Amino acid sequence: MQAQTLQTLAKTRFNKLRMGVFPKHYVYNENEPLFPMFECRLDGTEDFARPNVRGFQQFDKQVRALMAMGIESDGRVKDVSCRLLVG
């Protein structure tokens, strides 16, 4: 989905983009992030003192891809869920 989004943006005249990295449970979108932005505690809650390096690396990768396309971007990290990682 991320590659498809970049391909679509490449065909537009957008030069700024704001991203949110958090679960979105709407009728039309139930996609979770590839990686949680914070490590999870045993009870399934986020531990905001322990950032997930893989999550931030993926986010940085997408920001760099947008920069290469001439698109200024920023993002907001909030309420990333650990539900997928804890049974």
N, C-alpha and C positions, 0 to 999 in steps of 0.2 A: 504494500500500500504506500509506503514512503517513497519508493522509486516512482510509482505512478503519479504521486502528488508532485514530485519534482519535474517529471515530464510535462505535466499539465501546466505548472507554473512557468516553464520555459516558453510556452506558447502565448503567454499573457504579457501585459505591460505593467504588472505589479512591480513596485520597487521597495515596498516595505511590508513586513509581515510580523504579526505577533502570534506566538505559539503558547499554548497551555499544555502542560504535561501533567495530566491527572485523569482518572477514570471518568469516562463520559457514558452514562447509561441513558441514552435517549432512544426513542423508538427506531430512529434511523441509524444509530451508531452505538455499538456496544464493544468497540475495540479497546483493549487494554494496551498500555505501553509495552514495548518489547522487554524492557527491564524496569523494575521499580527503581526509583531515584534514591531510596534509602533502604538499608538492610532491615529485615524484619526481626522482631522479638519472637520468642517461642509462642506467645499468645496470638500472633498474627498482626499485631499493630506495628506501625512504622517506628523505627528508632532514629529520630532526627539527628542524633549525635553520631550516626554511622552512615555517611553517604555511600551509595552503591557506585563504585567507580565505573562499572560497565554502563550503567544508566547515563551517567554524565558524559562518558566517552561517546555514546551513541547520539546524545543530544548535540554535543560539539560537532560531530561528524555532519549532522544535518545542517547546523548553522554554517559550517564551512562550505557545504554544497550550495546553500543559498547565496553566500557571499560570492562564490565563483560565478553565479548567475547575475550578479549585480543587485541582489535583493538584500536590503538591510533587514535584520530580524532581531527580535528579542523574545525571551520566553519567561514564563512563570511556572515555577514548580510548586505544586500544592496537592495535598491529599492523595498521594500516590498509594495505591492499595497493595497490601501483601496477600490478599485473599487467594491469589493463584498459587502462591508458594507454600501456603500452610493448609494442611488437609483438614 
